[in-house]
Amino acid sequence: MRLRPPDWPLPRPDAIHHIVEDFLTDWTAPNAHILPLRRFLENCLSTDLRNFFAESCFLFAFTHQKLPPSCQQGYMRMQGLVGSQELRHHAVQAGLLQNYT
């Protein structure tokens, strides 16, 4: 912005997120501030910004081509789900994996 001329106008935004604020505002209120902001950002970025458990990421990995960012950053980098025989058996029963034994 410092390199722009002084009379350079700012571009018109595609979307605006308005919030109410005063000194009593609880910025951590899930339904009043966090959820509307998350939905606004999801709409702007065209992606799902929710956090998912490892089992949900496992299901997404086998059923969707594009994973949510929380699954890409955690689960797909081996930080979410630890494999076990029980988990493999559950995935085979759910039809997510083939039984090669």
C-alpha positions as CSV (number, residue, x, y, z in Angstrom):
1,M,0.0,0.0,0.0
2,R,2.9,2.4,0.6
3,L,3.9,2.2,-3.1
4,R,0.4,3.3,-4.3
5,P,-0.2,7.0,-5.1
6,P,-2.0,9.0,-2.4
7,D,-5.2,9.4,-4.4
8,W,-5.4,5.7,-5.3
9,P,-8.8,4.3,-4.4
10,L,-9.2,1.0,-2.6
11,P,-10.8,-1.8,-4.7
12,R,-14.5,-2.4,-4.0
13,P,-14.9,-5.6,-1.9
14,D,-16.8,-8.6,-3.1
15,A,-18.2,-9.4,0.3
16,I,-18.3,-7.6,3.7
17,H,-18.7,-9.1,7.2
18,H,-20.3,-6.8,9.7
19,I,-20.0,-7.4,13.5
20,V,-21.5,-5.6,16.5
21,E,-19.0,-4.5,19.1
22,D,-18.9,-2.7,22.4
23,F,-16.9,-3.1,25.5
24,L,-19.1,-6.0,26.8
25,T,-18.7,-8.1,23.6
26,D,-17.8,-11.7,24.2
27,W,-15.5,-12.4,21.2
28,T,-15.5,-16.1,22.0
29,A,-19.3,-16.6,21.8
30,P,-19.7,-19.4,19.4
31,N,-23.0,-18.5,17.9
32,A,-22.7,-14.7,18.0
33,H,-19.2,-14.2,16.5
34,I,-17.2,-17.4,15.7
35,L,-19.8,-19.2,13.6
36,P,-20.8,-16.2,11.5
37,L,-17.2,-15.3,10.9
38,R,-16.3,-18.9,10.0
39,R,-19.3,-19.1,7.5
40,F,-18.2,-15.8,6.0
41,L,-14.6,-17.0,5.5
42,E,-15.8,-20.4,4.2
43,N,-18.0,-18.6,1.6
44,C,-15.0,-16.3,0.6
45,L,-12.5,-19.2,0.4
46,S,-15.0,-21.8,-1.0
47,T,-13.8,-24.4,1.5
48,D,-14.9,-26.1,4.7
49,L,-13.0,-24.6,7.7
50,R,-14.5,-26.9,10.4
51,N,-12.1,-29.1,12.5
52,F,-12.8,-32.8,12.1
53,F,-11.9,-35.9,14.1
54,A,-9.5,-38.4,12.6
55,E,-12.2,-40.8,11.8
56,S,-14.1,-38.2,9.8
57,C,-10.8,-37.3,7.9
58,F,-10.3,-41.0,7.2
59,L,-13.8,-41.2,5.7
60,F,-13.2,-38.0,3.7
61,A,-9.9,-39.4,2.3
62,F,-11.8,-42.4,0.8
63,T,-14.9,-40.6,-0.4
64,H,-14.0,-37.1,-1.5
65,Q,-11.4,-35.8,-4.0
66,K,-10.7,-32.6,-2.0
67,L,-10.2,-32.8,1.8
68,P,-11.0,-30.0,4.2
69,P,-7.9,-28.0,5.3
70,S,-8.0,-29.4,8.9
71,C,-7.7,-32.9,7.4
72,Q,-4.9,-31.9,5.0
73,Q,-2.9,-30.2,7.8
74,G,-3.3,-32.8,10.5
75,Y,-4.5,-36.2,9.4
76,M,-2.7,-36.4,6.0
77,R,0.6,-35.5,7.7
78,M,0.3,-38.5,10.0
79,Q,-0.8,-36.4,13.0
80,G,-4.3,-37.6,13.5
81,L,-5.0,-41.3,13.2
82,V,-2.9,-44.2,14.4
83,G,-3.5,-47.4,12.5
84,S,-4.5,-50.6,14.2
85,Q,-6.1,-53.9,13.4
86,E,-9.4,-52.9,14.9
87,L,-9.5,-49.7,12.7
88,R,-8.7,-51.7,9.6
89,H,-11.4,-54.2,10.5
90,H,-13.9,-51.4,11.0
91,A,-12.9,-49.9,7.6
92,V,-13.4,-53.2,5.9
93,Q,-16.8,-53.7,7.5
94,A,-17.9,-50.2,6.5
95,G,-16.8,-50.9,2.9
96,L,-14.0,-48.3,2.9
97,L,-11.2,-50.9,2.4
98,Q,-10.9,-54.3,0.8
99,N,-9.9,-57.2,2.9
100,Y,-6.6,-58.5,1.6
101,T,-6.0,-61.1,4.3
